[in-house]
Every structure is written in C-alpha cells, then in structure tokens.
Amino acid sequence: MGVNIMRGRADRRRKDRGKAILFSLLAVLALGAWLIGTEGGQKTMDTAIGSVSPLQHDALVLWEWADPLLEGGSTSAAWSFRWDAKGSAARRQADEVAAALGLPDGPDTLKENSGGEKVWQSSDTMESARVTLWYRTQTEGKGGDQGLLVLLLDNVEGTPQSQLEESYGKIEEALKDAGVSASPSVTFRGIAQSADAANQLAERAEAQRLESYSDKHTLSETYWTEQLNSVAQSGMYKVNLQLATRQDQEIGKTRLIVGVPLITGDYLQ
C-alpha cells in the first residue's frame, strides 16, 4: 500500500517534471562540459569492472549506502540516470539510439548545415520510467559541426532495483551499439530517516568534503571518494559525490538528494 501511495504522488508530479526536463537539460549544458567521465579516463562505458559497467558499479554502491538512511529504503526514492556525449557523429548516433529504444519522434528544429535541436521522449503510458533523448547541433568553425547528446532516464518512487538495472542496462547497450562514448551520472531523491542522513552517507562513502553551499532551507556539499568511478570538475576540484538536504516545510521532514558525480535536475523536484 505504501508503494502505491508513493506511486500516486509521483504520478501527480510527472507531468510537471516532464515539462521541466528540457529546461533542466539546457541549464546543465549551459554550464559547459562539466562531466569528465570516469576516473582517470581509463574506465569508459565499454570497460567492465568485474561483471558490471562503471555506471552500474556506482549505482549499486549508492543504493547500498542510501538504503538504511531513507524512509522506505532505497526503493522509496526517485532515481534518475543521465548520459552526456559530444562528437561529430552524434546526430547519426542519436537517431540510432532513439530507434533502438523505440522512442517516438519529438520536436525537430534541426536544419541542414546549421544549428538546431531534436527531442525524443517515451510515451506517458510507461508505468514507472520516462526516457528523454535530446540532441543539439553546434557549429564550431574550422573544427566542423559538433553534436551534443543527452539521454535521461527518470524513474518514479517505488521502482525496484532490478527494474532500474534492466532499464539503464538497455540504454547502455543501445549507446554502446551506436558507438556513443558517454559520461554517465546517477541521482536519487528521497525522504531521509534523520536530518543527519547526508553526513552518515558521507561517512559510509569515506568521502572527503571539498565544497559546501547553504541557504535558509538547503545544504549542498561536494565530495571525493575512492569508492566511486565517476568524476566531474567543480571549480578547482575533481569531485564524484554531491549531497544535498532540504527541509520540506509541508511534511516536516528532510529530503535527501544525492548525485554521482553531481546532482542533475532541480533540487526542488
């Protein structure tokens, strides 16, 4: 029953989240290529760590860290996954990935030999996840045209871990088959068991805090830990774990938002 209630709340928010997805994508891309990829540039999506990919490794570790710290465990959280790629072949690759994932065509403003963008998005009939593929052409003079490709998998609260693994596994396979070398990231949002949940997670990660920001209701901190594969550049630091807490005045509880290597999307979602 608890899962059904969480799904109901998530369904009521999905339309608003769907409208905001593209704005979130554009906002992050405006910051530049902040994702470096996987540690040392050696572990790509094609490089397995044991029997799992770098993304799967980080997602599994994050799930384990978060499980005792969230009300309802890690299953109760909303999990999202993101892949960023850039290259001259990105438009062709975007078409191939969209076809492989069965994504219907969305708005297309691409013009031959000029900039533009195109969006593919899964239908609203999907029960627990939405897939959005976004592509934009950039003209770079002598270097030729370069394409930016962003793929987002957005899951509602209550999605089982096995279903998450199946969903992002299909996406990784589609990206690999299309020859896309992408920088992955994972974010979750959930209700914390206590106001100290972020500190407890940092301790479980044996993470070193590098940056901190706070306002009246939100605290955000970035860390480095040797236990994760992803890495991003934040100011002068390489980081791979971002923890944020926000006091939800409506329910009187702490919301925990965690991203590897950084949080993607809006803290307020």
Backbone torsions as a table, in degrees:
resi	resn	phi	psi	omega
1	MET	NA	-40.1	179.2
2	GLY	-60.0	-41.3	179.3
3	VAL	-63.7	-40.4	-179.8
4	ASN	-63.2	-39.5	177.9
5	ILE	-63.0	-44.0	179.5
6	MET	-63.8	-39.4	178.3
7	ARG	-63.6	-38.0	179.5
8	GLY	-62.9	-44.6	177.4
9	ARG	-62.6	-40.4	-178.7
10	ALA	-65.9	-41.3	-179.4
11	ASP	-61.1	-37.9	-179.5
12	ARG	-67.3	-26.1	-179.8
13	ARG	-91.9	-13.3	-170.0
14	ARG	-65.2	-37.1	-179.5
15	LYS	-63.2	-43.6	177.5
16	ASP	-64.9	-40.4	178.3
17	ARG	-63.6	-39.6	-178.9
18	GLY	-61.3	-41.7	178.8
19	LYS	-65.8	-31.0	-176.1
20	ALA	-85.7	-14.2	-174.1
21	ILE	-56.8	-48.5	-175.6
22	LEU	-66.2	-36.9	176.8
23	PHE	-64.0	-37.5	177.8
24	SER	-65.0	-42.2	179.7
25	LEU	-61.6	-47.9	-178.6
26	LEU	-64.2	-38.6	-179.2
27	ALA	-62.7	-44.1	-179.6
28	VAL	-68.2	-41.7	-179.8
29	LEU	-64.1	-30.7	179.5
30	ALA	-64.0	-20.7	179.4
31	LEU	-76.9	-11.2	-177.9
32	GLY	100.0	-175.2	-177.4
33	ALA	-81.4	76.2	-175.3
34	TRP	-76.1	-21.9	178.9
35	LEU	-82.9	124.3	175.7
36	ILE	-86.7	-36.7	-179.4
37	GLY	128.4	-133.5	178.7
38	THR	-105.7	159.1	-167.8
39	GLU	-52.5	128.7	175.7
40	GLY	70.7	3.9	-178.7
41	GLY	69.9	8.5	-176.0
42	GLN	-95.4	-33.0	-177.2
43	LYS	-97.5	101.6	176.9
44	THR	-99.9	-178.4	-179.6
45	MET	-63.9	-22.8	-178.9
46	ASP	-84.0	-9.2	-175.4
47	THR	-99.6	115.2	-178.6
48	ALA	-82.4	144.4	171.9
49	ILE	-107.7	101.1	-169.1
50	GLY	68.0	-117.3	-179.5
51	SER	-111.1	11.4	-177.9
52	VAL	-125.9	158.6	176.7
53	SER	-79.5	165.1	176.5
54	PRO	-56.4	-41.4	178.5
55	LEU	-63.7	-45.9	-179.3
56	GLN	-62.4	-39.4	177.5
57	HIS	-57.7	-50.5	-177.2
58	ASP	-65.4	-39.4	-179.6
59	ALA	-65.4	-41.2	179.9
60	LEU	-66.8	-41.2	178.5
61	VAL	-64.7	-44.7	-179.7
62	LEU	-62.7	-39.8	177.8
63	TRP	-59.7	-44.9	-179.3
64	GLU	-64.5	-43.5	179.4
65	TRP	-62.3	-40.9	-172.1
66	ALA	-80.5	-26.4	-168.9
67	ASP	-52.6	-47.3	-179.3
68	PRO	-80.3	-4.5	-173.9
69	LEU	-101.8	-10.4	-176.7
70	LEU	-109.5	144.7	172.2
71	GLU	-65.5	121.1	-176.3
72	GLY	85.9	2.3	178.9
73	GLY	73.6	-174.9	-176.5
74	SER	-63.0	-27.7	179.3
75	THR	-62.9	-28.4	-176.4
76	SER	-74.4	-15.7	-175.5
77	ALA	-82.5	160.7	171.5
78	ALA	-94.7	120.9	-176.5
79	TRP	-107.5	138.0	175.3
80	SER	-133.4	148.0	-178.9
81	PHE	-128.0	145.2	-176.2
82	ARG	-141.2	143.3	177.3
83	TRP	-129.1	130.9	178.9
84	ASP	-119.2	133.9	179.4
85	ALA	-144.5	156.0	-179.9
86	LYS	-144.9	141.0	177.6
87	GLY	168.0	166.1	-177.5
88	SER	-69.9	-22.0	-178.7
89	ALA	-98.3	9.9	-171.1
90	ALA	-63.5	-32.4	-179.4
91	ARG	-65.8	-48.0	177.9
92	ARG	-60.6	-41.4	-179.7
93	GLN	-65.4	-38.3	178.2
94	ALA	-61.3	-42.9	177.4
95	ASP	-60.3	-42.3	-178.3
96	GLU	-67.0	-42.1	-179.8
97	VAL	-65.8	-43.2	178.9
98	ALA	-59.6	-42.4	179.7
99	ALA	-66.2	-42.4	-178.6
100	ALA	-64.1	-34.1	-178.0
101	LEU	-92.1	-1.7	178.9
102	GLY	67.7	33.4	-178.4
103	LEU	-84.4	128.6	177.8
104	PRO	-70.5	150.8	178.7
105	ASP	-62.6	142.9	175.0
106	GLY	-117.1	-159.3	179.8
107	PRO	-57.4	136.5	-177.4
108	ASP	-131.1	111.6	177.7
109	THR	-113.1	12.7	-178.5
110	LEU	-69.2	134.9	176.9
111	LYS	-121.5	142.9	-179.0
112	GLU	-61.2	133.5	178.5
113	ASN	62.1	25.1	175.8
114	SER	-150.7	171.6	-178.3
115	GLY	-72.6	169.7	178.7
116	GLY	162.2	-177.6	-179.8
117	GLU	-147.8	161.8	176.8
118	LYS	-145.0	146.1	-178.8
119	VAL	-129.6	134.5	170.7
120	TRP	-117.1	142.3	178.8
121	GLN	-148.7	139.0	179.1
122	SER	-65.0	158.0	-175.6
123	SER	-72.6	161.5	179.6
124	ASP	-72.3	-5.0	-178.1
125	THR	-78.5	-12.9	178.4
126	MET	-66.2	135.3	-171.3
127	GLU	-74.7	-39.6	-168.8
128	SER	-128.6	-8.3	-174.3
129	ALA	-143.8	151.8	172.8
130	ARG	-128.1	134.3	177.9
131	VAL	-111.4	127.7	177.4
132	THR	-124.5	128.7	176.6
133	LEU	-117.7	123.6	-175.6
134	TRP	-123.9	134.4	-178.9
135	TYR	-133.3	139.8	175.2
136	ARG	-139.1	137.3	176.0
137	THR	-90.0	137.9	172.8
138	GLN	-123.9	131.6	177.3
139	THR	-93.8	125.2	-173.9
140	GLU	-122.7	39.8	173.4
141	GLY	59.0	-126.2	-176.3
142	LYS	-62.5	-26.3	179.8
143	GLY	-75.5	-8.1	-179.1
144	GLY	83.0	177.9	-179.4
145	ASP	-75.2	137.4	175.6
146	GLN	-121.0	142.8	180.0
147	GLY	-111.1	143.3	173.4
148	LEU	-106.0	128.2	-178.6
149	LEU	-123.0	127.0	177.7
150	VAL	-128.7	129.5	177.7
151	LEU	-123.7	129.7	-175.3
152	LEU	-125.6	129.0	173.9
153	LEU	-112.0	114.1	-174.5
154	ASP	-115.2	115.9	-177.2
155	ASN	-107.9	146.7	178.3
156	VAL	-81.9	165.1	175.9
157	GLU	-60.1	145.2	177.0
158	GLY	90.5	3.5	178.9
159	THR	-75.9	124.9	-178.9
160	PRO	-63.1	153.4	179.6
161	GLN	-58.9	-40.8	-178.9
162	SER	-61.8	-36.1	178.9
163	GLN	-71.4	-37.6	175.0
164	LEU	-59.8	-48.2	-178.4
165	GLU	-60.2	-41.1	179.3
166	GLU	-64.0	-41.9	-177.7
167	SER	-66.9	-51.0	-177.6
168	TYR	-75.5	-21.7	174.0
169	GLY	-64.7	-41.2	177.6
170	LYS	-63.9	-38.8	179.7
171	ILE	-68.1	-43.7	177.8
172	GLU	-59.9	-39.8	179.0
173	GLU	-64.9	-42.2	179.3
174	ALA	-64.5	-41.7	177.8
175	LEU	-64.1	-43.2	-179.7
176	LYS	-63.7	-44.3	-179.3
177	ASP	-63.0	-30.5	179.6
178	ALA	-86.5	0.1	179.2
179	GLY	75.1	24.9	-179.2
180	VAL	-87.3	124.3	173.8
181	SER	-99.6	102.9	-171.4
182	ALA	-116.1	152.3	173.5
183	SER	-95.6	115.8	-176.3
184	PRO	-91.7	157.9	172.9
185	SER	-149.1	159.5	-179.6
186	VAL	-139.6	140.0	-179.4
187	THR	-137.4	142.8	170.2
188	PHE	-131.4	156.3	178.1
189	ARG	-133.5	127.4	-178.7
190	GLY	-155.8	175.7	178.0
191	ILE	-92.5	123.9	-176.4
192	ALA	-78.8	149.3	174.6
193	GLN	-67.8	-31.1	-178.6
194	SER	-149.1	164.7	179.6
195	ALA	-68.8	-14.6	-177.7
196	ASP	-96.6	13.7	-173.6
197	ALA	-60.6	-39.5	-178.5
198	ALA	-62.9	-43.9	178.4
199	ASN	-63.4	-39.1	179.0
200	GLN	-64.9	-39.3	178.7
201	LEU	-66.7	-41.4	178.5
202	ALA	-60.5	-37.7	178.1
203	GLU	-67.7	-41.4	178.1
204	ARG	-63.3	-32.7	-179.9
205	ALA	-82.7	-8.0	-174.8
206	GLU	51.8	47.9	-171.9
207	ALA	-96.7	147.8	177.3
208	GLN	-99.8	121.6	179.9
209	ARG	-75.5	133.2	-177.0
210	LEU	-117.1	-33.0	-178.0
211	GLU	-142.2	153.8	179.9
212	SER	-147.8	141.9	176.9
213	TYR	-142.4	140.8	178.4
214	SER	-147.6	151.3	169.6
215	ASP	-133.5	-157.7	-173.1
216	LYS	-62.6	-37.4	-173.9
217	HIS	-119.5	-13.5	-171.1
218	THR	-125.5	137.1	172.8
219	LEU	-121.4	127.4	179.0
220	SER	-127.5	131.8	-179.3
221	GLU	-136.1	143.1	177.1
222	THR	-112.6	146.1	-172.4
223	TYR	-136.1	167.7	167.6
224	TRP	-124.7	132.9	174.6
225	THR	-137.5	143.3	179.0
226	GLU	-76.2	-6.7	-173.7
227	GLN	-89.7	-0.1	179.7
228	LEU	-119.6	156.1	-177.3
229	ASN	-92.8	-33.5	-174.2
230	SER	-72.3	160.0	178.0
231	VAL	-153.9	142.8	176.3
232	ALA	-138.3	160.9	177.0
233	GLN	-98.5	124.8	176.7
234	SER	-129.2	103.2	-175.1
235	GLY	63.5	-124.4	-178.4
236	MET	-92.3	0.2	-173.8
237	TYR	-111.9	148.5	163.7
238	LYS	-90.8	127.9	-176.8
239	VAL	-130.6	162.6	175.5
240	ASN	-147.5	12.6	177.7
241	LEU	-151.2	125.8	176.2
242	GLN	-123.1	129.6	-179.2
243	LEU	-120.7	131.4	177.8
244	ALA	-134.8	142.3	173.8
245	THR	-125.8	143.8	179.4
246	ARG	-137.9	132.6	178.9
247	GLN	-81.7	115.4	179.7
248	ASP	-86.9	106.8	-175.5
249	GLN	-68.1	-27.0	-177.0
250	GLU	-70.3	-40.5	-176.5
251	ILE	-106.3	-5.9	177.8
252	GLY	68.1	30.8	-178.9
253	LYS	-132.8	170.3	-179.1
254	THR	-96.9	127.4	173.5
255	ARG	-92.6	132.7	179.5
256	LEU	-109.2	124.6	178.4
257	ILE	-122.1	124.8	-175.0
258	VAL	-131.8	136.2	178.6
259	GLY	-132.6	144.9	173.8
260	VAL	-128.4	117.6	0.1
261	PRO	-82.1	-19.1	176.4
262	LEU	-139.2	159.8	175.4
263	ILE	-71.5	132.6	173.4
264	THR	-111.7	148.8	-178.4
265	GLY	92.4	-171.2	-174.3
266	ASP	-93.0	134.2	176.3
267	TYR	-58.5	-29.0	-172.6
268	LEU	-82.1	-6.4	-179.9
269	GLN	-70.5	NA	NA
